[in-house]
Amino acid sequence: MSKEKSSIRERERLDVREPRRYQVTIYNDDFTTMEFVVKLLITVFHKSQAEAEQLMLMVHRSEKAVVGVYSYDVAVSKVQRGLAMARQEGFPLRLTCEPEV
C-alpha cells in the first residue's frame, strides 16, 4: 500500500498561555445609595450580604474597590448588567473593566 501525502501540516504550539483576566472596579459617588450598592453586589456579583457590605464600605472610604476578577467576556457583561441596573434605578454609578495588573 502506498503512503499518501497530505496537504495538511500539523503544527506544534509552544506558546500556550492563560487568557488575560480583567478586574471590575466600582467607584464612589455622592448620589448612589449604599443600599443599592449592596443590592448590586449581591445580585450581579453574587457576593454574600457580609462581603457586599464590606465592599460597599471600602468603596465609600477609599473612593473605589475591585469587586471581582474575571475573563474579558464575563467582566464586560457584569459591568453592562450593573450599569443597566443602576440606570434603571436612576443612579450615576460608575463601573469599569480593566486588565489585571
C-alpha positions in Angstrom: 0.0 0.0 0.0 1.4 3.4 -0.9 1.8 6.2 1.5 -0.5 9.2 0.6 0.8 12.8 1.0 -1.5 15.1 2.9 -1.7 18.8 2.2 -2.4 19.4 5.9 0.6 20.1 8.1 0.5 19.7 11.8 1.9 22.5 13.9 3.0 22.3 17.4 2.0 25.2 19.5 4.6 26.2 22.1 3.3 29.5 23.4 0.1 28.4 25.2 -0.9 31.0 27.8 -3.7 31.6 30.3 -6.2 34.1 29.0 -5.8 37.5 30.3 -8.0 38.4 33.3 -9.9 41.7 33.9 -10.8 43.4 37.1 -14.1 45.1 37.6 -13.9 48.2 39.7 -16.8 50.1 41.3 -16.4 53.9 42.1 -17.9 56.0 44.8 -20.3 58.9 44.0 -22.5 61.2 46.1 -25.8 60.0 44.7 -25.9 56.2 44.6 -27.2 54.9 47.9 -25.2 52.4 50.0 -28.3 50.1 50.0 -28.3 50.0 46.2 -24.6 49.2 46.0 -25.1 46.3 48.4 -28.0 45.1 46.3 -26.0 45.3 43.1 -23.0 43.4 44.6 -25.3 40.6 45.8 -27.4 40.4 42.6 -24.7 40.9 39.8 -21.5 39.8 41.5 -23.0 37.1 43.7 -21.4 38.3 46.9 -22.7 37.4 50.4 -24.5 40.0 52.4 -21.5 40.5 54.7 -19.0 40.6 51.8 -21.2 43.1 49.9 -21.4 45.4 52.9 -17.7 45.2 53.5 -17.0 46.1 49.8 -19.5 48.9 49.9 -17.8 50.4 52.9 -14.4 50.0 51.2 -15.8 52.0 48.2 -17.2 54.6 50.5 -13.9 55.2 52.3 -11.4 54.8 49.5 -13.4 56.0 46.5 -13.2 52.7 44.6 -12.8 49.0 45.1 -12.2 45.9 42.9 -15.3 43.8 43.1 -14.1 40.8 41.1 -11.6 39.5 38.5 -13.0 37.6 35.5 -12.4 36.6 31.9 -13.0 39.5 29.5 -16.5 38.4 28.4 -17.7 37.8 31.9 -16.2 41.1 33.2 -17.8 43.2 30.4 -21.2 41.5 30.8 -21.1 42.2 34.6 -20.2 45.8 34.0 -23.0 46.2 31.5 -25.6 44.5 33.7 -24.5 46.6 36.7 -24.7 49.8 34.8 -28.1 48.9 33.3 -29.4 48.1 36.8 -28.0 51.5 38.2 -29.5 53.5 35.3 -32.9 51.8 35.7 -32.9 53.0 39.4 -31.7 56.4 38.3 -28.2 56.2 39.8 -25.0 57.5 38.1 -22.9 54.6 39.4 -19.6 54.0 37.6 -18.1 50.5 36.9 -15.1 49.8 34.8 -13.4 46.8 33.4 -9.6 46.9 33.1 -6.8 44.3 32.5 -5.5 42.8 35.7 -2.1 44.1 36.7 
